[in-house]
Amino acid sequence: WIGLAAIVGAFVAGLMLAKVRHFAPLERTFEPVAYFLVPFFFINVGSFLEPGIFLQPRALAQIALFTALAVASKFLGAYFGARAEGKQIAAEVGVAMVPRGEVGIVVASIALSAGAIDNDLYGAVVAVVILTTVAAPFLIRWIYERTPVNEHPGSRGVATENSVEG
């Protein structure tokens, strides 16, 4: 399990807390703690990275391959899952699911600490998470701009400071 028990335990704890009747006030109480701790998580992630890795051809090839696989697998899985709603909505759902999250970084950090992966692979995983997260808003905007306004009534408005236009 190379340390994955903590992640599974945290997930199960989250599932259990979601069932607590008055969880919202508790969540608001702990939200500032999360905002305080999140930067330390990313500092820790960055401390394991060797920046020179991103200049090595092997690492760049891994990043390109893993990014392509990550985008394709997330997009296709979500696209086919939403296909009953029509091609355009399925494409929107597929694009919206492309970003990878911090769980991948956590698993990669545990694997690196356990010696299951090397620094090159760890750097590639972190790069994939960063690339897909940064690219997502641009991809989502691009896919939504392709959709006619009347296809999603009321959902294509553009929020401005004083109104919603659309």
N, C-alpha and C positions, 0 to 999 in steps of 0.2 A: 504493500500500500504506500510505501515511501512517504509517509506523512500526510496522506490524503484524509486520514481520519478527522483531522481538525476541520477541514473544509466541509466534509460530510456532516460533522457535528454542528457546525455553524449553520448549514443549510437546514438541517432538521430543527434546530432551535428557531430559525426564522419561520419555518412552517408552523411550529407550535405557537409562536408569538402572534402570528397572523390570526389565529383562532381565538385569542384573548379578546374578550368583549370590549374592554376599554383600552385597547392598545394605542389608539391615536394619541391620547395625551402622553402616554409613556414614550412613544416615538418622538414626539415634539420635545420632550425633556432630554432625550439622548442625542437629538440631532446636532446640537452644538459640539458635543463630544466627537461625533463622526467628522464634522467639518474640521475639527482640530487635528484629528488623527490621520485623515486621508493624506495630507502632504507628507507625513512621515512615511507612509506606505510607499509613496512614489520616490521619496529620497532613498529608501531602502532598495527599491527596484533599480534605481539609477546607480546605486553604489556597486551593484554586481556587474554592471555593464563595462566593457572595455571599449571605449569609443573607436579605437583603431580597427576593430572588427568590421565596422561598416564600410571600410575602404578595401577589404579583402574580396577578391572575386568570388570565392566560395560562399562567403556570407551573403553577398549581393545576390548570387544565384539562389540561395536558400530563401532569402526574403522574397524574391520575385516568385519563386515556385509556391511558397506557402501562402503568399498574398493571393495569388491566382486561385489556389485550391480553397482558401478560406472564403473568398468572395463567391466563387462558383458554387461551393457547397451550401453556403447560407442562402444565396439568391435562389438557386434551383429548388432547395427544400421548401422554402417559403412560397416560391412561385407556384409549385405544384400543389402545395397545401391550400392555396387560395384560388386555384384555377377555376373553381366553381363560380366565383364572383366575376369572372370575365378576365380577359387578357390584361387589360390596363391596370385594373385593381391588383391582380396577381403580381404584375411587374412592380407596382408601387410597394406592395408588401415585401416582395423579394428584396428590393433595394433598401427598404427601411430595416431589414434584418441583417444587413451586411456588417455593421460594426461589431467588432469583437470586444470583449470586456475584460475587466480586471481579474476575473476567475482564471483566465488563461495565463495571465502573468503570475498569479499565485501558484498555480500548478507548475509552471515553468520554474519559479523560484524554489519550490520544494524539490523538484527534480534536479535542479542545479546543485542545491545544498546536499542532496543525497548522492551526487556523483552520477546520476542517471543520464544527464545530458552535459555537453560541454558549453563553454562560453559562447561559441559561435551560434549554436542552436538556441541558447537562451536569448541572445541578442536578436536573432531572427524572429522569435516568438514575440518579443517586446515590440520590434519594428512592425510586425503584422498588426498587432493591436493598435499601435499608434497610427499607422497608415489607414487602416479601415475606419478608425474613429474619426480621423481628420477628413477623409474623403466622403464620409457618409452625408453630411449636410449638402455638399455639392451634388452628389448623386441623387439625393432626394429632391432637391430643387429641380434638377434636370428632368427627372421622370415626371414630376408634377406639372412642369411647364408644358409637357407634351400632352397633357390631358385636357380635353375641352371642358370649359367651365360648367356647362349643363350636364356633364356626366356625373358630377358630384355636387348636387345642389346644396348651397349653403356652406360648403367646406372649402371653397377656393378663395375666400376673401383674404385680403391682405390687411393685417392689423396695422393701423397707424396710431399716433398718439391719441387722437380724438374719435376715431371711428374705424369701422371695418369697410374696406372698399372691395368690390369684386363683382 
